[in-house]
Amino acid sequence: MARIVVMSGYPAAGKSSLARALAARLGFTYVSKDGMLDVIFRAMQGAPGDHALSLRCGTAAWEIFWALSRAGGDLVLDSNIKRSDPYEATQLARLSGRIVELRCDCPLELAQRRHRERAALSRPAQRMQELEPARAAHYEIPLASAPSCVWTPPVRWTSTSSPRRCSRPSPEPRLAAVLRAAGKAVYRAALRDAAVPSSIG
């Protein structure tokens, strides 16, 4: 049976940094919807500000993301899945396997600042420049499809004089931080439900 870790939380809450490190540690396949969006947008020669093309590429990226999610194997799924969205909720319900939701928790103000910084880091496919509270509220709803554990990112991005030089810590300290912040007992309990070897962490 496939073992699937589904990331959740605000955009720019640190999901991708944690998901990549977690996939490498567990030996799972990392599947990123935003990564697919960026590749498709570049292949279509999209320009910054072309929101119509970004939306079409995003639709294609979602379809590929869900197709890969159902293809089998042990996965870490990295995307902003909204339980309140009928399409996304339906696709989530179609997943088969032992599923663990790993939620990245951080203050909304921090996620909003990170979101603005990320928009300045040459992400031409990113349509939303601001994380508005009404939009953020959709990501506060747990996916409720699996046991959850919570990670509060203890590491902050450091803004320098140039947005392009915005630095981020390496993944390993983030992975160590999730084990401390979520608590090893809670973390292991969630991964045990997904049949992940207990030697992790």
PAZAFI-154214 format. One record per residue: residue number from 0; x, y, z of N, C-alpha, C in turn. Coordinates in nm, 4 decimals. Each point is the difference from the previous one (the first is absolute). Example, Ala and Ser with C-alpha at 12.3 -4.5 7.8 and 13.67 -1.06 7.14 Angstrom:
2
0,1.3190,-0.5690,0.7800,-0.0890,0.1190,0.0000,0.0900,0.1200,0.0000;
1,-0.0350,0.1050,-0.0720,0.0820,0.1190,0.0060,-0.0770,0.1090,0.0730;
REM end
This chain:
201
0,0.0841,-0.1194,0.0000,-0.0841,0.1194,0.0000,0.0877,0.1244,0.0000;
1,-0.0347,0.0977,-0.0835,0.0782,0.1225,-0.0101,-0.0052,0.0781,0.1308;
2,0.1095,0.0661,0.0302,0.0087,0.0878,0.1168,0.0130,0.1424,-0.0520;
3,-0.0902,0.0874,0.0422,-0.0075,0.1348,-0.0557,-0.0003,0.1026,0.1127;
4,0.0942,0.0924,-0.0046,0.0020,0.1137,0.0912,-0.0518,0.1207,-0.0780;
5,-0.1076,0.0619,0.0475,-0.0600,0.1153,-0.0654,0.0328,0.1246,0.0808;
6,0.0698,0.0950,-0.0603,0.0337,0.1243,0.0681,-0.1220,0.0921,0.0007;
7,-0.0157,0.0769,0.1064,-0.1072,0.0997,0.0045,0.0487,0.1214,0.0784;
8,-0.0767,0.1091,-0.0117,0.0371,0.1243,0.0667,-0.0029,0.1161,-0.0969;
9,0.0285,0.1204,0.0520,-0.0008,0.1195,-0.0833,0.1010,-0.0112,-0.1145;
10,-0.0252,0.0678,-0.1127,0.1068,0.0209,-0.0957,0.1165,0.0718,0.0689;
11,0.1219,-0.0405,-0.0330,0.1208,0.0598,0.0562,0.0183,-0.0302,0.1483;
12,-0.0643,-0.1059,0.0501,0.0168,-0.0385,0.1403,0.1216,-0.0885,0.0223;
13,0.0689,-0.0371,-0.1065,0.1181,-0.0849,0.0128,-0.0224,-0.1429,-0.0447;
14,-0.1130,-0.0269,-0.0667,-0.0354,-0.1372,-0.0375,0.1031,-0.0625,-0.0933;
15,0.0419,0.0742,-0.1020,0.0885,-0.0586,-0.1013,0.1366,-0.0345,0.0575;
16,0.0549,0.0869,0.0829,0.1304,-0.0278,0.0611,-0.0062,-0.1266,0.0845;
17,-0.1063,-0.0108,0.0797,-0.0164,-0.1183,0.0838,-0.0298,-0.1231,-0.0842;
18,-0.0870,0.0142,-0.1004,-0.0409,-0.1148,-0.0807,0.1179,-0.0608,-0.0744;
19,0.0859,0.0830,-0.0569,0.1169,-0.0517,-0.0718,0.0928,-0.0762,0.0940;
20,0.0242,0.0573,0.1173,0.0880,-0.0662,0.0964,-0.0621,-0.1294,0.0514;
21,-0.1299,0.0031,0.0237,-0.0691,-0.1181,0.0508,0.0001,-0.1123,-0.1036;
22,-0.0243,0.0354,-0.1267,0.0012,-0.1009,-0.1064,0.1375,-0.0646,-0.0118;
23,0.1046,0.0820,0.0094,0.1353,-0.0543,-0.0087,0.0300,-0.0916,0.1178;
24,-0.0443,0.0392,0.1204,0.0266,-0.0799,0.1196,-0.0759,-0.1330,-0.0041;
25,-0.1250,0.0041,-0.0497,-0.0824,-0.1210,-0.0008,0.0230,-0.0863,-0.1234;
26,0.0606,0.0578,-0.1036,0.0132,-0.0732,-0.1250,-0.1289,-0.0010,-0.0804;
27,-0.0869,0.0978,0.0244,-0.1252,0.0130,-0.0724,0.0209,0.0885,-0.1231;
28,-0.0908,-0.0074,-0.0958,0.0034,0.0877,-0.1164,-0.0632,0.1339,0.0348;
29,0.0692,0.1078,-0.0340,-0.0494,0.1356,0.0261,-0.0788,0.0479,-0.1217;
30,-0.1260,0.0414,0.0212,-0.0866,0.0463,-0.1077,-0.0450,0.1419,0.0316;
31,0.0378,0.0953,-0.0836,-0.0275,0.1412,0.0248,-0.0850,0.0589,-0.1114;
32,-0.1182,0.0484,0.0343,-0.0859,0.0638,-0.1001,0.0613,0.1307,-0.0487;
33,0.0549,0.0804,0.0902,0.0592,0.1272,-0.0420,0.1220,-0.0220,-0.0891;
34,0.0754,-0.1069,0.0284,0.1136,-0.0312,-0.0859,-0.0454,-0.0306,-0.1416;
35,-0.1094,-0.0740,-0.0118,-0.0550,-0.0303,-0.1329,-0.0493,0.1272,-0.0679;
36,-0.0659,0.0862,0.0760,-0.0497,0.1259,-0.0555,0.1140,0.0824,-0.0579;
37,0.1096,0.0116,0.0741,0.1136,0.0795,-0.0475,0.0566,-0.0568,-0.1298;
38,0.0119,-0.1327,-0.0084,0.0545,-0.0634,-0.1204,-0.0922,0.0235,-0.1196;
39,-0.1303,-0.0201,0.0197,-0.0955,0.0177,-0.1094,-0.0024,0.1452,-0.0451;
40,0.0009,0.0930,0.0937,-0.0048,0.1425,-0.0324,0.1224,0.0415,-0.0811;
41,0.1179,-0.0487,0.0389,0.1209,0.0319,-0.0764,-0.0059,-0.0629,-0.1384;
42,-0.0477,-0.1241,-0.0083,-0.0089,-0.0676,-0.1297,-0.0936,0.0734,-0.0952;
43,-0.1027,0.0643,0.0566,-0.0947,0.0772,-0.0807,0.0481,0.1420,-0.0231;
44,0.1232,0.0280,0.0426,0.0633,0.1318,-0.0166,-0.0846,0.1101,0.0638;
45,-0.0504,-0.0316,0.1184,-0.0795,0.0977,0.0723,0.0833,0.1154,0.0510;
46,-0.0619,0.1159,0.0060,0.0658,0.1208,0.0486,-0.0628,0.0418,0.1326;
47,0.0787,0.0651,0.0871,-0.0576,0.0483,0.1260,-0.1224,0.0873,-0.0260;
48,-0.1043,-0.0246,0.0768,-0.1216,0.0779,-0.0158,-0.1020,-0.0616,-0.0936;
49,0.0357,-0.1087,-0.0688,-0.0946,-0.0671,-0.0886,-0.0855,-0.0944,0.0834;
50,-0.0975,0.0569,0.0682,-0.0801,-0.0759,0.0947,-0.0909,-0.1010,-0.0689;
51,-0.0458,0.0324,-0.1210,-0.0865,-0.0937,-0.0713,0.0761,-0.1279,-0.0335;
52,0.1239,0.0144,-0.0481,0.0808,-0.1175,-0.0304,0.0353,-0.0749,0.1274;
53,0.0316,0.0730,0.1064,0.0324,-0.0639,0.1272,-0.1172,-0.0844,0.0495;
54,-0.1219,0.0513,-0.0179,-0.1183,-0.0746,0.0433,-0.0164,-0.1284,-0.0810;
55,0.0210,0.0076,-0.1315,-0.0115,-0.1195,-0.0841,0.1093,-0.1015,0.0346;
56,0.1209,0.0502,0.0208,0.1093,-0.0902,0.0384,-0.0255,-0.0619,0.1363;
57,-0.0609,0.0776,0.0893,-0.0328,-0.0527,0.1320,-0.1016,-0.1134,-0.0071;
58,-0.0976,0.0130,-0.0895,-0.0982,-0.1068,-0.0190,0.0677,-0.1272,-0.0478;
59,0.0934,0.0151,-0.0956,0.0741,-0.1165,-0.0495,0.0862,-0.0605,0.1102;
60,0.0633,0.0860,0.0795,0.0863,-0.0483,0.1081,-0.0799,-0.0806,0.1021;
61,-0.1216,0.0475,0.0330,-0.0846,-0.0738,0.0935,-0.0330,-0.1385,-0.0546;
62,-0.0338,-0.0094,-0.1275,-0.0356,-0.1292,-0.0582,0.1183,-0.0973,0.0055;
63,0.1196,0.0500,-0.0310,0.1189,-0.0853,0.0060,0.0292,-0.0401,0.1439;
64,-0.0119,0.0961,0.0921,0.0239,-0.0254,0.1423,-0.0882,-0.1142,0.0508;
65,-0.1303,0.0059,-0.0301,-0.0910,-0.1023,0.0508,0.0218,-0.1323,-0.0708;
66,0.0356,0.0035,-0.1294,0.0285,-0.1251,-0.0709,0.1198,-0.0707,0.0619;
67,0.1048,0.0744,0.0306,0.1176,-0.0596,0.0643,-0.0325,-0.0480,0.1409;
68,-0.0883,0.0727,0.0685,-0.0371,-0.0377,0.1363,-0.0722,-0.1340,0.0050;
69,-0.0678,-0.0345,-0.1088,-0.0747,-0.1254,-0.0054,0.0764,-0.1110,-0.0708;
70,0.1234,0.0294,-0.0424,0.0757,-0.0975,-0.0784,0.0607,-0.1101,0.0854;
71,-0.0016,0.0177,0.1317,0.0553,-0.1013,0.0889,0.1368,0.0392,0.0522;
72,0.0443,-0.0718,0.1011,0.1290,0.0281,0.0604,-0.0125,0.0892,0.1216;
73,0.1098,0.0111,0.0744,0.0049,0.0822,0.1209,0.0326,0.1437,-0.0392;
74,-0.0819,0.0946,0.0460,0.0072,0.1359,-0.0504,-0.0022,0.1027,0.1128;
75,0.0617,0.1152,-0.0253,-0.0239,0.1210,0.0773,-0.0625,0.1000,-0.0965;
76,-0.1258,0.0363,0.0239,-0.0735,0.0894,-0.0889,0.0086,0.1425,0.0514;
77,0.0573,0.0874,-0.0823,0.0236,0.1381,0.0390,-0.0845,0.0931,-0.0856;
78,-0.1073,0.0519,0.0586,-0.0836,0.0977,-0.0688,-0.0899,0.0670,0.1022;
79,-0.0714,0.1026,-0.0444,-0.0959,0.0682,0.0870,-0.1391,-0.0560,-0.0264;
80,-0.0271,-0.1153,0.0588,-0.1290,-0.0648,-0.0194,-0.1026,0.0635,0.0935;
81,-0.1139,0.0382,-0.0576,-0.1061,0.0636,0.0779,-0.1167,-0.0965,0.0148;
82,-0.0329,-0.0337,0.1228,-0.1130,-0.0891,0.0264,-0.1302,0.0638,-0.0455;
83,-0.0057,0.1333,-0.0015,-0.1233,0.0709,-0.0363,-0.0226,0.0047,-0.1507;
84,0.0989,-0.0393,-0.0792,-0.0139,0.0018,-0.1453,-0.0554,-0.1352,-0.0462;
85,-0.1165,-0.0034,-0.0663,-0.0609,-0.1284,-0.0373,0.0912,-0.0876,-0.0854;
86,0.0688,0.0599,-0.0970,0.0892,-0.0774,-0.0868,0.1132,-0.0616,0.0805;
87,0.0656,0.0808,0.0818,0.1141,-0.0496,0.0766,-0.0439,-0.1017,0.1047;
88,-0.1142,0.0237,0.0633,-0.0506,-0.0956,0.0994,-0.0333,-0.1337,-0.0650;
89,-0.0567,0.0046,-0.1202,-0.0333,-0.1238,-0.0709,0.1259,-0.0771,-0.0370;
90,0.1002,0.0704,-0.0507,0.1252,-0.0648,-0.0373,0.0706,-0.0586,0.1225;
91,-0.0046,0.0733,0.1106,0.0618,-0.0488,0.1231,-0.0668,-0.1290,0.0471;
92,-0.1324,-0.0048,-0.0101,-0.0739,-0.1185,0.0438,0.0294,-0.1214,-0.0869;
93,0.0490,0.0220,-0.1200,0.0285,-0.1110,-0.0912,0.1367,-0.0630,0.0255;
94,0.0805,0.0607,0.0867,0.1297,-0.0576,0.0296,-0.0170,-0.1331,0.0719;
95,0.0865,-0.0935,-0.0307,-0.0072,-0.1325,0.0602,0.1307,-0.0322,0.0699;
96,-0.0088,-0.0418,0.1243,0.1187,-0.0360,0.0757,-0.0124,0.0446,0.1441;
97,0.1085,-0.0111,0.0733,0.0059,0.0504,0.1373,0.0480,0.1440,-0.0072;
98,-0.0840,0.0915,0.0469,0.0238,0.1431,-0.0216,0.0214,0.0704,0.1328;
99,0.1027,0.0856,0.0030,0.0284,0.0841,0.1160,0.0019,0.1451,-0.0454;
100,-0.0743,0.0843,0.0689,0.0056,0.1438,-0.0249,0.1072,0.0602,0.0890;
101,0.0949,0.0697,-0.0589,0.1038,0.0692,0.0758,-0.0198,0.1493,-0.0198;
102,-0.0476,0.0650,0.1037,-0.0410,0.1403,-0.0103,0.1105,0.0927,0.0487;
103,0.0356,0.0975,-0.0833,0.0976,0.1018,0.0387,-0.0752,0.1199,0.0566;
104,0.0250,0.0292,0.1233,-0.0687,0.1083,0.0697,0.0942,0.1186,0.0156;
105,-0.0483,0.1186,-0.0348,0.0758,0.1215,0.0297,-0.0984,0.1155,0.0059;
106,0.0351,0.1103,0.0653,-0.0914,0.1146,0.0055,-0.0322,0.0501,-0.1410;
107,-0.1216,0.0469,-0.0199,-0.0409,0.0500,-0.1305,0.0915,0.1136,-0.0460;
108,0.0385,0.0883,0.0932,0.0833,0.1134,-0.0385,0.1339,-0.0466,-0.0572;
109,0.0556,-0.1072,0.0557,0.1259,-0.0533,-0.0503,-0.0191,-0.0604,-0.1389;
110,-0.1082,-0.0754,-0.0181,-0.0280,-0.0582,-0.1317,-0.0210,0.1090,-0.1045;
111,-0.0670,0.1091,0.0389,-0.0217,0.1095,-0.0942,0.1319,0.0647,-0.0408;
112,0.0898,0.0191,0.0960,0.1299,0.0601,-0.0324,0.0807,-0.0924,-0.0903;
113,0.0015,-0.1277,0.0327,0.0726,-0.0956,-0.0833,-0.0582,-0.0058,-0.1408;
114,-0.1330,0.0086,-0.0087,-0.0669,-0.0048,-0.1298,0.0433,0.1174,-0.0864;
115,0.0074,0.1202,0.0597,0.0447,0.1174,-0.0750,0.1445,-0.0164,-0.0456;
116,0.0844,-0.0524,0.0878,0.1407,-0.0193,-0.0351,0.0138,-0.1015,-0.1123;
117,-0.0782,-0.1052,0.0061,0.0070,-0.1031,-0.1040,-0.0454,0.0549,-0.1344;
118,-0.1008,0.0884,0.0018,-0.0481,0.0589,-0.1244,0.1079,0.0844,-0.0664;
119,0.0924,0.0533,0.0812,0.1076,0.0828,-0.0542,0.1197,-0.0818,-0.0469;
120,-0.0010,-0.1299,0.0255,0.1152,-0.0846,-0.0311,-0.0151,-0.0672,-0.1367;
121,-0.0336,0.0793,-0.1001,-0.0090,-0.0517,-0.1373,-0.0899,-0.1218,-0.0095;
122,-0.1225,0.0118,0.0509,-0.1000,-0.1052,-0.0153,-0.1070,0.0516,-0.0973;
123,0.0299,0.0030,-0.1310,-0.0935,0.0623,-0.0949,-0.1356,-0.0672,-0.0062;
124,-0.0091,-0.1281,0.0376,-0.1283,-0.0698,-0.0068,-0.0897,0.0292,0.1194;
125,0.0518,0.0668,0.1018,-0.0795,0.0283,0.1203,-0.0943,0.1150,-0.0281;
126,-0.1308,-0.0278,0.0045,-0.0995,0.1022,-0.0317,-0.0287,0.0906,0.1190;
127,-0.0078,-0.0567,0.1184,-0.0387,0.0756,0.1179,0.1228,0.0622,0.0650;
128,0.0051,0.1313,0.0042,0.1121,0.0682,0.0625,-0.0167,0.0131,0.1504;
129,-0.1248,-0.0048,0.0468,-0.0296,0.0138,0.1421,-0.0837,-0.1187,0.0467;
130,0.0226,-0.0418,0.1238,-0.0810,-0.1039,0.0628,-0.1056,0.0691,0.0848;
131,-0.1171,0.0197,-0.0597,-0.1076,0.0707,0.0690,-0.0622,-0.0892,0.1075;
132,-0.0470,0.0600,0.1115,-0.0582,-0.0804,0.1082,-0.1143,-0.0900,-0.0461;
133,-0.0849,0.0487,-0.0913,-0.1117,-0.0824,-0.0454,0.0498,-0.1241,-0.0727;
134,0.1041,0.0159,-0.0789,0.0575,-0.1149,-0.0696,0.0711,-0.0913,0.0983;
135,0.0723,0.0597,0.0940,0.0745,-0.0795,0.0979,-0.0923,-0.0878,0.0827;
136,-0.1230,0.0465,0.0235,-0.0940,-0.0750,0.0836,-0.0284,-0.1388,-0.0559;
137,0.0077,-0.0151,-0.1327,-0.0250,-0.1311,-0.0603,0.1058,-0.1020,0.0418;
138,0.1207,0.0480,0.0290,0.1102,-0.0903,0.0345,0.0064,-0.0296,0.1495;
139,-0.0895,0.0620,0.0777,-0.0044,-0.0249,0.1432,-0.0852,-0.1223,0.0337;
140,-0.0702,-0.0535,-0.1002,-0.0870,-0.1150,0.0211,0.0819,-0.1275,-0.0178;
141,0.0146,-0.0831,0.1030,0.0742,-0.1260,-0.0165,-0.0610,-0.0850,-0.1104;
142,0.0835,-0.0768,-0.0650,-0.0491,-0.0856,-0.1074,-0.0901,-0.1102,0.0535;
143,0.0189,-0.0347,0.1282,-0.0911,-0.0922,0.0701,-0.0100,-0.1362,-0.0666;
144,0.1042,-0.0362,-0.0750,-0.0025,-0.1314,-0.0641,0.0971,-0.0966,0.0651;
145,0.0728,0.0487,0.0998,0.1036,-0.0837,0.0597,0.0416,0.0581,0.1339;
146,0.0697,-0.0787,0.0835,0.0563,0.0577,0.1221,0.0925,0.1165,-0.0342;
147,0.0004,0.1004,0.0842,0.0800,0.1194,-0.0269,0.1045,0.0203,0.1081;
148,0.1100,0.0598,-0.0390,0.0921,0.0540,0.0991,0.0406,0.1376,-0.0473;
149,0.0371,0.0843,0.0914,0.0193,0.1416,-0.0285,0.1461,0.0371,0.0131;
150,0.0471,0.0772,-0.0939,0.1361,0.0527,0.0051,-0.0066,0.1505,0.0019;
151,0.0600,0.0620,0.0991,0.0100,0.1450,0.0039,0.1402,0.0395,-0.0428;
152,0.0173,0.0596,-0.1167,0.1352,0.0297,-0.0473,0.0737,0.0918,0.0959;
153,0.1125,-0.0448,0.0564,0.0750,0.0851,0.0916,0.1005,0.0873,-0.0716;
154,0.0141,-0.0197,-0.1321,0.1005,0.0730,-0.0762,-0.0683,0.1055,-0.0858;
155,0.0560,0.1200,-0.0015,-0.0561,0.1099,-0.0779,0.0861,0.0261,-0.1226;
156,-0.0655,0.0389,-0.1086,0.0769,0.0452,-0.1152,0.0670,0.1317,0.0357;
157,0.1171,0.0239,-0.0572,0.0730,0.1230,0.0263,-0.0026,0.0867,-0.1245;
158,-0.0661,0.1142,0.0064,-0.0040,0.0918,-0.1132,0.1238,0.0884,0.0018;
159,0.0651,0.0104,-0.1141,0.1153,0.0882,-0.0129,-0.0412,0.1173,-0.0882;
160,0.0979,0.0807,-0.0398,-0.0321,0.1194,-0.0771,-0.0594,-0.0349,-0.1359;
161,0.0339,-0.1166,-0.0530,-0.0514,-0.0423,-0.1297,-0.0903,-0.1215,0.0181;
162,-0.1248,0.0049,-0.0515,-0.0884,-0.1154,0.0145,0.0592,-0.1273,-0.0581;
163,0.0842,0.0131,-0.1041,0.0585,-0.1181,-0.0623,0.0993,-0.0685,0.0927;
164,0.0424,0.0707,0.1040,0.0959,-0.0584,0.0932,-0.0680,-0.0490,0.1266;
165,-0.1318,-0.0046,-0.0023,-0.0733,-0.0505,0.1159,0.0460,-0.1420,0.0304;
166,0.0528,-0.0210,0.1191,0.0622,-0.1285,0.0310,-0.0956,-0.0894,0.0766;
167,0.0211,-0.1307,-0.0151,-0.0806,-0.0981,0.0711,0.0929,-0.1042,0.0598;
168,-0.0326,-0.0531,0.1159,0.0845,-0.1013,0.0618,-0.0038,-0.1303,-0.0779;
169,0.1005,-0.0825,0.0204,0.0056,-0.1280,-0.0693,-0.1098,-0.0917,0.0526;
170,-0.0401,-0.1022,-0.0799,-0.1116,-0.0860,0.0423,0.0258,-0.0768,0.1286;
171,0.1246,-0.0468,0.0243,0.0221,-0.0868,0.1152,-0.0363,0.0656,0.1330;
172,0.0405,0.1269,0.0254,-0.0451,0.0621,0.1249,-0.1519,0.0080,0.0090;
173,-0.0674,0.0175,-0.1137,-0.1454,0.0048,0.0022,-0.0575,-0.1356,0.0384;
174,0.0592,-0.1071,-0.0505,-0.0495,-0.1332,0.0339,0.0238,-0.0288,0.1474;
175,0.1153,0.0403,0.0518,0.0252,-0.0171,0.1429,-0.1000,0.0821,0.0808;
176,-0.0333,0.1195,-0.0503,-0.0927,0.0870,0.0713,-0.1396,-0.0597,0.0070;
177,-0.0425,-0.0668,-0.1078,-0.1349,-0.0561,0.0050,-0.0085,-0.1110,0.1031;
178,0.1085,-0.0729,0.0168,-0.0011,-0.1064,0.1001,-0.0088,0.0580,0.1408;
179,0.0651,0.1137,0.0210,-0.0052,0.0647,0.1318,-0.1341,0.0682,0.0214;
180,-0.0458,0.0768,-0.1005,-0.1179,0.0841,0.0181,-0.1280,-0.0831,0.0087;
181,-0.0133,-0.0991,-0.0866,-0.1211,-0.0819,0.0020,0.0027,-0.0995,0.1141;
182,0.1199,-0.0352,0.0437,0.0134,-0.1000,0.1054,0.0190,-0.1365,-0.0624;
183,0.1071,-0.0700,0.0385,0.0290,-0.1271,-0.0640,-0.1132,-0.1006,0.0181;
184,-0.0673,0.0030,0.1136,-0.1063,-0.0978,0.0232,-0.1149,0.0198,-0.0992;
185,-0.0416,0.1273,-0.0198,-0.1097,0.0286,-0.0921,0.0425,-0.0309,-0.1427;
186,0.1210,0.0413,-0.0342,0.0502,-0.0204,-0.1356,0.0074,-0.1489,-0.0330;
187,0.0554,-0.0786,0.0919,0.0116,-0.1435,-0.0240,-0.1361,-0.0661,-0.0069;
188,-0.0953,0.0468,0.0823,-0.1333,-0.0573,-0.0029,-0.0641,0.0197,-0.1362;
189,0.0160,0.1205,-0.0579,-0.0572,0.0274,-0.1316,0.0674,-0.0846,-0.1063;
190,0.1332,-0.0094,0.0030,0.0709,-0.0779,-0.1003,-0.0215,-0.1498,0.0201;
191,-0.0212,-0.0428,0.1265,-0.0278,-0.1409,0.0239,-0.1310,-0.0402,-0.0667;
192,-0.0979,0.0916,0.0007,-0.1257,-0.0277,-0.0664,0.0205,-0.0150,-0.1504;
193,0.1035,0.0666,-0.0531,0.0302,-0.0111,-0.1418,0.0972,-0.1134,-0.0270;
194,0.0309,-0.0802,0.1032,0.0892,-0.1147,-0.0135,0.1410,0.0414,-0.0406;
195,0.0435,0.1180,0.0469,0.1364,0.0438,-0.0257,0.0898,-0.0630,0.1070;
196,0.1190,-0.0478,-0.0360,0.0879,-0.0618,0.0997,0.0233,0.0900,0.1202;
197,-0.0062,-0.0588,0.1192,0.0083,0.0788,0.1228,0.1387,0.0533,0.0254;
198,0.0989,-0.0404,-0.0798,0.1358,0.0502,0.0186,0.0150,0.1435,-0.0444;
199,-0.0997,0.0512,-0.0740,0.0101,0.1378,-0.0469,-0.0039,0.0932,0.1193;
200,0.0907,0.0987,0.0019,0.0025,0.0982,0.1062,0.0638,-0.0510,0.1243;
REM end
